[in-house]
Amino acid sequence: MFSAYPVSNRLKDKVCVVTGAASGIGRACAIRYAEEGARIVVADINASAGEAVAAEINKAGGHAIFQHTDVGETEQLDTLLARAIDAFGYVNVWHNNAFKSVFKTIVDQTLEEFDETMRVSLRAYWYGSKIAVTHMLRHNGGVILNTASVQSYFGEPGFSAYQCAKGAILSLTRSIGVDHAPKVRAVALAPGFIHTPAHDGIPPETIERVKQSIPARRGASPEEVAALAAFLASDEADYITATGVIIDGGYLAI
Ligand SMILES: NC(=O)c1ccc[n+]([C@@H]2O[C@H](COP(=O)([O-])OP(=O)(O)OC[C@H]3O[C@@H](n4cnc5c(N)ncnc54)[C@H](O)[C@@H]3O)[C@@H](O)[C@H]2O)c1
């Protein structure tokens, strides 16, 4: 459909909900899932960009709808699931991906900033997983994908609240996978340095320094992450659950 790479139709008959799908990794995953045959619900707080992603998928021959969603509001996640079922009949891949955070030490951040990080970047993953797993257990099972981070595994300076959320997402993923196997798989997708709009505003010299600190000597594109996510969402990854899968160019190994 759009990809430079050959793609399969291994997500045919899947219905995928992706949060934070208006931009970056979420957008690339929504498009890739559609390319592989899935029907897509694009969810984001950014209506214009989210509508554009759904339109791009539909224009290329796929099937997508947009649902305006603040993932921090539980009623809006309930509405998102209901809209997906109404449009496509069921959901069997629920990808929690949206995030919001400040990048500060615990001394510099405020309680309000911490609470807002938890609301969007952790509580939403818990509640979205809760309603999606409940739905999947009543139907034919499914997959919870949670975008975590290399920050789930190690401590980099200045990421206090973000690391709290990302570490907990990995733990949450393990518990869902253990509790609800074999009907539901849960996998945390743990990217390293990925070129997305989330990096807008980072000085070029900082980007270059980070790239040189990665064994692969580069960041990755969101499409590279989406290729991994599509595999993890598919039945080919049936033996992968209750764990994190890292895509970081070797960053964590040094
Ligand atoms: N870019 C990286 O290097 C990197 C590395 C590791 C992990 N991640 C993770 O990948 C995920 C996606 O990040 P990205 O880099 O693509 O960021 P991005 O800024 O490109 O996209 C984030 C999206 O989340 C949406 N969003 C924010 N608050 C929301 C809310 N309350 N409700 C619904 N949507 C909301 C934004 O509108 C945006 O479309 C995040 O979970 C992030 O932590 C990114």
The ligand as an ORCA input file, in Angstrom:
! r2SCAN-3c Opt
* xyz 0 1
  N      10.505      8.763     19.978
  C      11.282      8.006     20.749
  O      12.524      8.073     20.700
  C      10.659      7.036     21.709
  C      11.502      6.172     22.408
  C      10.961      5.249     23.288
  C       9.597      5.208     23.488
  N       8.794      6.072     22.807
  C       7.365      5.977     23.064
  O       6.664      5.872     21.846
  C       5.337      6.363     22.028
  C       5.014      7.327     20.907
  O       5.943      8.408     20.971
  P       6.342      9.261     19.692
  O       7.800      9.486     19.781
  O       5.763      8.652     18.502
  O       5.626     10.645     20.072
  P       4.753     11.688     19.231
  O       4.818     12.952     20.011
  O       5.158     11.690     17.804
  O       3.276     11.068     19.318
  C       2.577     11.037     20.541
  C       1.093     11.119     20.221
  O       0.361     11.005     21.463
  C      -0.732     11.904     21.384
  N      -1.239     12.232     22.714
  C      -0.663     12.993     23.691
  N      -1.460     13.094     24.748
  C      -2.588     12.384     24.460
  C      -3.782     12.124     25.164
  N      -4.009     12.629     26.397
  N      -4.717     11.350     24.578
  C      -4.523     10.849     23.330
  N      -3.417     11.073     22.603
  C      -2.451     11.837     23.178
  C      -0.164     13.120     20.661
  O      -1.195     13.975     20.144
  C       0.674     12.453     19.578
  O      -0.082     12.227     18.410
  C       5.289      6.970     23.426
  O       4.718      6.037     24.331
  C       6.754      7.182     23.755
  O       7.012      7.174     25.139
  C       9.278      6.992     21.921
*
